[in-house]
Amino acid sequence: MINVALLSKWHVHAEDYARQAEENPNLSIQMVWDEDPVRGKQWANALGVPFEEDLNAVLSNPDIDAVIVNTPTNRHKDVILAAAENKKHIFTEKVLAFTVEDCKEIFSTIESNGVKLMLSLPRLTEDYYLYAQEAIDKGWLGKLTMIRCRLAHNGAVPPKGHSNGWLPEHFFNKEQCGGGALIDLGAHPIYLTNRLAGPATAVTARMQSTLTHEVDDNAIVLVDYESGAMGAIEASFVSSGSPFQLELYGTEGALLIEDETIRIKSSHFNDKGWVVPESLPSPLPMAINQWVEAISNNVASSITKEDMLNLTLINEAAALSVQKNTTVRLSDMK
């Protein structure tokens, strides 16, 4: 049994990870810590476990094997490093850290202490991503020329009679979050396009604060890839009714994914029109279950260090692009 401490309920997915931990027969939640003691005590009471106000006491506790980190993103580096130095395995929410340099420091500490790190990048385990990867790997699209991915919702839009949207107010705190729609929601299009299009070479970004938040609530990133393909990544907190979209275009075909609808056209198929796949690949185990397998049986996870690093790389480059109002070459940042 892997004894787990939950570190903070700051992130909106913290309850999801607690539930996933409870559902995994190899994980046992033992205690809660939170930088907000009131919130932490309430969560601990709801889970029926002790609350520990001293983070060092949690991390030095020999009965705790692993931690699930849902702190503000600006605390990731310090908390994760401290956990690793105390030989605790770590599961955390994206992004891993704000800079490539900080990610590399985390990786080095993880490796030197022999613990397992998992970043929740859930869409890399989904059937539609696996189908898109299969389409590329089998050459159904020919040479990839363009990729576009959009993920958006209306979390920043206040309903009538309200001053705020359904996202918590702290999701617009630049110091804690490091950004807005792109670094949070845009993470999913970023890591998907990183996988599907391959190594990127340059980033040009535009970010807006449509509703005058101190972080972006609407963003688009244009990416150049080593292969010659171009990419468009879109994220928004101010779009009502916007479907998830993943589009791949190549010299010999196209693949369009919109929410649950998938269709493909390829010169390699007997049917030259649009085809709806009869079946999709089986989804991979969710990130938290892969983490458990890595801890228990040293099984390599499908979510890799490169996925984590490249997610931060694109985010860091996008922020720099907006700051300098120019295209950023990634070779200058690695």
N, C-alpha and C positions, 0 to 999 in steps of 0.2 A: 504494500500500500504506500502511495506517495502522499505524504502529509503536506498540505498547501496552506499558505497564508495569502489572503487577499489584501493587496496594497492599494487602497483608495477606491472610492466609488465615483471619482470625478468624471470619468468618461461615460458617455451614454450607453456603451456596450458592456459596462461592468456587470450588470445583472445577467446579461446573456452568458458571459463567461462563467459566472458563478453557477448558473443553471447547468451549463455544459459540464462543469467540474462535478456537480452533484450527480449528473447522469452517467459519468464515467466510473465504472466499478473499481478502477485502480487509483482514483483520486479521493482524498478526504480533506474537506475544508476544516482547518483547526482554529483559525483566528483571523481577525480583521485589524488592519491598521489604516488610518486615514489622516491626511494632513488637516482635515476638518474633523475634530473629535466628535462634534455633535452628530454629523452625518455618519461617521464611522460607528459610533455606539448604536445608532438606530439600525444600521445595516447588520451589525453583529447580533443584535437582539432578534432581528427578523430571521437570521440564519441559525440562531441558537448556538452561537459560539462566542468565546471571549473577545473583548476588544482590548487591544494593546496600544497604549498611547505613544510608546517609545519605539521608534522604528529600529533602532540598534538592538533592542531587546528581542524583536521579532527575528532579525537577521542572524543574531548570534544564538538563537534557540536551537539546540541540537536535535530537537524533535521535529523541526520544520525542514522539509526536503526541498521545497520549491515555492515560488511565489508567482502570483498573477498580478502584473503591474498595470494599473489603470489610473495612474497619477496624471496631473497636467503634463503635457508633452515636454515642457521646459525642465521638468524634474526627472525625465527618463534617464538621462546619462548618469547622474549621481546615484539614483536609486538602483539602477541596473548594475553599475560598477560595484556598489556596496554589496548587493546581493551575490554577485559572482565571487567577490573576494571572500564571502562567507560560505562559499561552496553550495549556493542555492541555484537550482535550475530556474529558468526564467521564461515566462510567457507574457507577451505584452501586445498592446494595440499599436497600430501604425500611427505615425512614423516612428522608426526606431530612435532617431535623433535628428537634429536640425542640420547638421553638416556631415559631409563625408569624413572629415577628420575625426569627429566624435564617434561615428560608426566604427571606424577602424580601431579606435581606442577600446571600444566595447568588445569588438571581435577578439582583439589581442588578450583582453582580460578574461573573456569567456574561455578561450583556448588554454590559457596558462592555468586556469583553475579547473578545467575538465568538466564544465557544466554544459547543459543543453539550453540553447536559446531558440525560442520560436516567436515569430512575429505573425500576427493574424492577418493573412492576405487571402481571405476566404474564396475569392472568385477564381483563384488558380486551382481550386479543387472541383469547380463546377463542370457539368457535362458540356455546356455550350462552349466554354473555353477549350476543353479537351478536343471538341470537334473542330474548332477553328485551328488549333495546333495541328490536328491530323490533316486538315485541308492543305495547310502550308507544307507540312512534311512530305505529303504524298504528291505535291506538285499540281494539285487540282486548279490552283489559281495562276499557275505559271510564275513569273517573276512578280513579286509583290511591289506595287507602285504607290499605293496609298492605304493608310489605315486611319480610321476615325473612331473615337470612343467618347461617348457622352454619358455622364451620370449627374442627375440634377433633381432637386426637390424644392419645396417651398418653405423649408424650415425657418427661414428668416422673415417670412412674410406674416405680419400680424393679422389675425382674423379681425373682422369688424368688432369694435368694442374693446379690443385688446391692444396693449402697447408693444408686445413682443410676439414673435413666432413660437413654434413648438420646440425649437432648439434651446437648450439652456443658455442663459445669458453669458456664462463663462466661455462658451464656444466662440465668442467674439472678442475675447481678451487676447490681444496680440502677444503680450509677454508670455502668457501661459501656452498659447496654441502655436505661436510662430507664424500664423497666417489664418486664412479662413477657408473658403470653399475648396480651394485647390489642395491645400495640404491635408484636409480632412476627406471630403468626398472625392476629390480628384485623385486621391491615392489609388483608387481602384482602376480607373482608366490608365493611370501611369504604369502600374505594375503589369497590367494586361498587355499594353502596347509594348512595354519593354520586352516581354517574353515573345510576343508574336512577331515583332518587327526586327528584333535583334539589336545589336549595339547602336546607340545613338551618338551623333557627332556634334550636334548643335541644337540650341533651344532659343526660341523667341517667344516671349510671353506678354500677354496683356491681362491686367486684373483691374476690376472695378469694385467700388463700394457703392452699389446702387442705392442702398438705404442708409448711407452715411455711417456705417459701422467703421471701426478702426482697422478692420481686416477686410479682405476681398470677399464679396458674396457672389461674384460672377467672374469667371476666368476662362481664358483659352490659351493653350500652349501649342505652338507649332514646333515640330521636331524633325530634324534631318537625321537619317540613318546611314550607317556605313554601306548598306546595300544599294543606296540611291533612292530608296522609298522616302515618302514624306508622311508625316503624321499630324493629326489634329486631336488634341485632348481638350475636352470641355467639362467644366464643373460649375454648378450653380446652387446657391441656397435660395434663389428668388424665382424659380421656375415651377409653376403649377401645372401638373399633368404631363410633365416631360417624361417620356419612356427612356429606359436604359437602351442605348444603341451601341452596337459594335459592328463596324463595317470594314471589310477588307476587299481591296480591288487589285487585280493583277492583270498581266498580259493575256491570260487564258481563262479568266473567270472572275466571279465576284461572290462574296459571302455576306449576307445581311442578317443581323441578329437584332431583333427589337423585342425586348422583354422575353416572352415565351415563344415568339415566332422566329423560326430559323428557315432561311431558304438560300440555296446556292445555285449558281449557273456556271457551267464549266465546259470547255471544248473537249474535255476528256470523257464526258458522259455521253451515252447514246442519246439521251433526251437533252436537246440543246436549249430547252427553255428552263425556267426556274424549277428547281426540285426541292421538295421538302424532305429532309432526311427521315427514313423510316425508323431509325434507331440512333441513339447517341451513346457515346462511351459512358461507362459507369463512373459516377463521381468518385473522386478520391476521398479518403478519410478527412474529416474536418481538421483544421489546424491543431486544435487542442488534443485531439486523439493521436495525431502524428507526433506531437510533443511527448505524450505519454510513451509511445512506442520507442522514441529515441532515448528516453530516460531508462525505460525498463529493459529494452532489448537491443539498444544501440542501432536501431533501424534508421537509415538515412531518410530524411524528410524530403518531400517534393518541393517544399518552400525552402529556398536556399539563402545562403549568405549574400550571394550576388543579387537576388531579388530584393533583399532588404537594403543593400547598399545603393543599388541603382534607383530605387524609389526615392531615397534621400537625394541622390545626385540630380535627378530631374527637378525635384522641388527646389533645391538650393540654386540650381542654374536659372530656374524660372524667376525666383525672387531677385536674383542678381540682374536678370534681363530687364525686369520692370524698373529696378532701381537705377540702372544705367541707360535705360531706353535703347537697348541694342541687342544684337544676337550674341549669345554666349557660346563659345567653343568649349566643349566638355574636356578636351585634351588639356586645357589650362587648369582644370579643377581636380584631376585625379592624382 
